[in-house]
Amino acid sequence: MKKRSWLLFTLMVLIWGSNWSVMKIGLKFVSPLNLVMQRFLLASIALLPALALERRKLPRDRWTWIKLVLLALINAVGITSTNIGLLYEFSGLSSLLTYTQPLFVFCLAVPFLGEKVSITKALGIILGFFGVIALYVERYSSPLVFSNPILFLILGAFIWAVSVIYYKRTLTHVDPAIVNIVQFPIGTVFLLIITLMLEGLTFSGNITYIFSILYMSVFGSAIGFTIWLFLIREEEATIVSASSLIVPAIALFFGWVFLGETFGYLSLLGFLLIFIGVYLVNKPPNKSSNESLIVSADSSSKLNKKD
């Protein structure tokens, strides 16, 4: 990634690394549907100044609006699925499972985006994933049982990967801030309808919840997701997604600093594997050597064109 991208990526990682504990706190007060709906609503409000400044960049063609609506619905379903799983699982495990997303992106980017995958990049993704597994083994001694919450978290990870590929292929010509300015209100309306149909609206006046939902909305969504879309637009999807494997490690670090949570040698090994994996994924190709490609996507270059 370029230097500017690295700076933005670091900010996003710090925000999202701390956001998992905040989401878990918020779910103590309201249901996942209510939480995500309120988060999208407040994120929409937080982006109003950006709308005032960037309204000239709003798309004018019908097909772009249709694509934006579809992206909004995909993200609303995916984030809701993740929060349903988070409600019944520890925040650490939830973050680890959600960040299986890079593996799905890795599998989808070649056929749908025509990205080339080198042996070095594939090795980096594999090492990063094993680092995540090491963090899980250290934190949870019991075997991983695929219960309903686990399936919701993995489903959320898959849908997130789909949204990455969909945005990269069809909507990179739209400014990332504009994408969020449009998708958060649409997601709010969609989730409001679903919430009213299934359980009704609830809101907590507890000061802890208010601070939690504000942090999730302003930092986790309005700022974090705008940076994320910018990085996906500017860099290869596999590189950005694989680099995000560092978020669970940062989440555990925040737990150690602020919550007194401990970690041992396996966690340190996990951190090391993740950092090595992120380095390999972002390592520039050596022009003096002909590194073999696992998949060559030259024949699929047409997929990179805007729909």
N, C-alpha and C positions, 0 to 999 in steps of 0.2 A: 504494500500500500504506500501511497505518497505520504509525505510528511504531514500535510494538512489532514489527510484521512486518519493518520495515526493519532493526532491530537484529538480529533473528534471521537475516534474509537475509544480512546482512553476515558474521555468524559462519559461516554455512553456506558462503558463497562462499570465505572464507579456508580453511576445512577442505577443501572439494572442490577448490579451486584447487591446493593442495599435494598432494592425494591422488594425482594422476595419476603424478607421478614416483615416489611410494611404491609404487603398484601395479606400475609397470614394474620396479622393483627386486625386488619380491616374485616376479615371474614368471621371474626368473633362477634361482630355486631350485626351484619346483614348477610343475606344469601348471596351466592355467586352472581346470579342474574342481576340483582339489585346493585351489587358492587360494581360490576362491569358497566352497567347502564349509567350509573352515576359518575363513574370514572370517565366515560366517553363524553357525557354531558359537560362536565367541568373542563375537560380537555378542549372541547369545542369553544367554551367561553374563553379559556386561556389563549386560544389562537385567534380571537377576534381582532386584536391589534395587527396581527400578520395579515388577516383578510383585508383590513383597511388599507394596508400598504401594498399588498400584492394582488388586489382584485382584478387588475388588468390582465393578470396571467391566468385567470380562470378560463378553462377550455370553452370553446364555442361550438364545437361539433358534437353531434348527438352520440356518435359511437364512443368517443372518449368518456362522455358522461355515463354511458352504459357500463363501460369497463370499470369506471370508478365506483359505481354502485355495486358491481359484483365483487370488487376488491373489499369494499366496506363490509359486505355480508360475510365473505370468507373470513376476514379478520375478527369480526364480532363472534362468529361461531367458534373459531379457534381459541380466542382468549377466554371465552366463557367455559369451554371444555377444560382448559388449563386450570381455571379457578375452581371448577367443580372438583377436580382431582386434588388441588391444593387444600380444599376445605377438609379433606379426610386424611391427608398425609402431611408429614413434616415438611417444612419449607425447604430444607436442604435436599431431601430426596426429590421433592417436586422440581426444584431447579435442575438437578442432575438429569432427570428424565426428560424434562422439556428441552434440554440442550442435547438430545439425540437428534434435534432438528438438522444440524450440519450433515449427518449421515444421509438423511432424506434429500437434502439439497444436492449432495454429492451424486446421488443416484439419478436425480432429475435434471441436473444442469447439462449433462452431456447430450441426452437426446433432445431436450427442449430448448436449450440455449446454444448448443454447439460449442461449449467450452472444452478446452483441451485439458486432460488430466495427466500430469507427469507422474512418474514413479515416486519422485520426491514429495510431491503434493499429496499423493495417496498415502504415503508412509506417514506424513505429518498428521493427516486426518485420523489414521488408525492409532497412532501414538496418543494423540489428544483424547480419543475416545477411551482408550485403555486407562488414561489418567483419570478420566471421569469415573470409570469403574473402580479404580483404586480408592478414590474419595468415598464412593458408596460403601465399599467393603469395610473401610476404616470406621465409617460412621454408623453403619447398621450391620450388626453381627448376624442377624437372622437372614435366611435366604430370601431372595426377591420373589414374592408370590404375586402373580398377575391377577390382582383383584380389580374391581370396577374402577376405583380411583386411579390405579396405575394405567388402566386402559384409557381413561379420560386424558391423562397427562400425555401419553404417547400419541393419542389422536390429536391433541392440541399441538404437539410438536410436528406431526405430519402436515396438519393444516397450515401451520406457520411456514413450513417449507414450500408448500404449494403457493402461498401468497408471495413468497420471495420470487419464485420462478415466474409467476403470473405478472408481478409488477415489473420485473427485469425484462420480460419479453414484450409487454404491451403498453407500459405506462411511463417509461423512463423519459419520455419527451415532456412530461408534466413535472413542474417543480415539486420537490418533496413536501414542502410546506403546504402547497396547494392541495396535494393529495390528502394530507391529514385534515386540512380545513374542510374538505368535502366529505371524507370517509367517516370522521368522528360523529358529525350530526346525523348522517344516514344510519350509522351503527346505533346511535342513541335511539332513534325512532324505531328501528327494527327490534331492539332489545326491550324498549318500553312496551311495545305491543305484546311481545312474548311474555314479559313479566306480568303484565295485567291479566293475560289469559291464564297463566299457570299459578301465580301465587299472590299477586298484588304488590303494591309499592310499600317499602319500608325505608326509613332513614333514621339514623341514630344521631342524637344531639351530643353524645359523649365527646369530650374534647379530644380524646385519643383518636377516636374514629375520624373526627373532622381533620385533624392534622394528617392522618394516614391517607385519607381520600384525596386531600389536596396535594400531598407529595406524589401519590400515584398518578394523579391527573396531570399536574403541571410538569413534573420532572420525568416520571416513568413513561407517560404517553406523549404529551405535547412536545417536549424536548427530545426525549429518548427515541421515539419512533421517527421523528423528523430526521435526526442524525442517522438512524438506521437506514432509512430510505435513501438518503443522500449517499451513504457508503455503498449501498447495493447498486445505485445508479452509476457511481464513479468507478467502482472496482469490480473484479470478478465475483460472482455470487458465491462460488465455492470458497474463495479466500476469506471473504467477510464472514460467512457463516461458520467456517472452521475456526476462525480467530475468536468467534464468540464463545467457544468452548471454555474460555478463561473466566466467563461470568460465574459459573458455579464455584470455582476456586476463590474468586473475590467474595462471593456470598459467604463462604465458610470463614474467610479472613475477617469479614465484618462481624460475624457471629463470635469470633474469638476476641475481637477488640471490645465490642459493646455488650456482649451477652456472657462473656466468660466461658464460652464453649472451647473445648480442648480438641486437639488433633495430634496424632502420633506419626510414626515413621511411614505408614502407608499413605497418609495424607500428603506428607512431604514428597513421597515418590510420585503421587498423583499430580501435585503441583509441577514437579520437574518434567514429567511426561507431557503435561499440557503445554508448558512453556516451550519445550523442544518441538512439539507438534505445531504450535502456532508459528514458531520460527521457520520450520521447514515449509509450511504452507505459503509463507510470505517471502521465502528466499528467492531472489531473482534467478532465472535460469542462467546457467553458465554458457556463454556464447562460444567459448572455446571447445566445448564438448557437445556431442550430439546425444543429449539425454533422450532415451526412448520414451515414447508416449504410450500410456496404457490404451488411450482412445484418441484417435485423431478425428477432429470434427471439421476439417476443411470442407468436406463434402456436405456439411450441414450449415455452412455459413449463411445460407438464406434465412435460417431461423432467427438470426440476429436483427433482421430488418423489422422495422415497426409494422405492426398489423394495420 
